Amino acid sequence: MNLLWYDWLFVIVYIVFVFYSGSIVKKYIGGISDYLVANRGMQFHLGLLSLMCTEIGMITYMYFAELGYKTGFTALIVGIPPFLVFLFLGKTGFIIKPLLDMKIMTLPELFEKKFTKGVRFYAGVLMAIGGILNFGVFPGVEAKFVNIITGISEKNLLATMIVMLTVVLIYTIFGGMVSVLVTNYLQYALLSFGMIFITIVGILKIGFPNIINAVKTGMGERGINPFYPSAFGSDFGVEFILWQLLGWTALLTSWQAVAMRIFSSKDTKTGRKIFTWSSLMFFSRAILPIFWGIMAFAYLGKVDDSITALPLMLVKIIPKGFIGIIFAALLAASMSTYSSYLLSWSSVISEDIIGTIVKNVFGKDLKSKTRILISRITMGVIMIFIIWWSLFYGIGDYLFFYLNMTITLFVPGTLIVVVFAIYFKKKSFGIFRARNLGAYLAFTLGAFPTIWYFFPKHPVVGRLGTLAYLLALVGMIAGSVVANIVKPLKADEEG
């Protein structure tokens, strides 16, 4: 075992404290808006910390570290697109201001307001499938991390996954978004300490000149220049940057875990401010773990499974007496992500899929308590599925690419449909006015490249990802033009 008794004591005390803090807020949950968006009362500082915690987990460290381990300093280019997109959206208010003004809880709600219940349902299905497939590899990858850090045998991989998820599931089921926000304070403090500590210790232990020399010697120019013609099968380069810029624009406006944070904001001004300042935090979110992967390459050399390079390095370089604190910090990151994702995808299923079906069949909305119950049951079902998927599915590509392509199932269509729903619904746009057929085609065509990705022979992911946005745009325009020509909307039908 790599953890001493006092390491385990620190970890156990932390878990108990988080569980207790997340559970006691149950009494503050009065209705569905409390449960899903904390009654839209989130202030700037908590929103900033919560958004950061949501999008950093052990798996975040591992997929960024794997990129750094395999591709060297080339991977650092990954941190630039989110920085630029966060800054752009926060400063301009593009898309997010209208969304905040509408006071919705999920993005498919917008599609019902601007299009039909059918569009809302279809979008919800694609979001749920893509989001859960993305989430589905988390437990397996992170359980490997836990097993290496703690020294627990890999034979206990399944048990490790179940314990990790059960703790988070219980306090999230009780308190919803309120419990997620409350526990984010402690999680952020530990997370920040862990990231800074690992970086400093790694540089002191390995030496910055040795890190640079290892990349130059082991990878050559392809490990330094992302635009080098043969850099890793052209997975990086101009197409990759374009895909990432589009992807982050879509992600930050359609990824439910992020959207729920923004929808929980006190007001529009607070939401935009959160986005603006998140640009720096998300830049460091990518840069530091990628650098850890580069350090692991310099320190360990070749390892059998690149995804395990980071935990293998941490076990060797973290001084005795600190491993428990670092493990708790990494666990804090994961617990925050798990709770947010469980709540996010259960809300899409309960509100946009089941809720839409019930409303169509019975002609009325479910009661608030029933909707909360459905969301809680859905969380349990999602937990069972992702444990099974983690054991079943083997990732043959970069983990980073798998995660990006699974969300590409719905984010290109969502981005295009949201833009057209907000800015192209007026009669003055003539045949280009956004219509239902365009929305359906945008989602359908935008999802095609992700399906292609799961087949053995497919183009490089940068090309696939960019293609998804182009197809979604073509689908939206073509469908809307055809609908407007065949059956023009009357003035009183505009919505």
Order of alpha helices (4+ residues) and beta strands (2+ residues): alpha-alpha-alpha-alpha-alpha-alpha-alpha-alpha-alpha-alpha-alpha-alpha-alpha-alpha-alpha-alpha-alpha-alpha-alpha-alpha-alpha-alpha
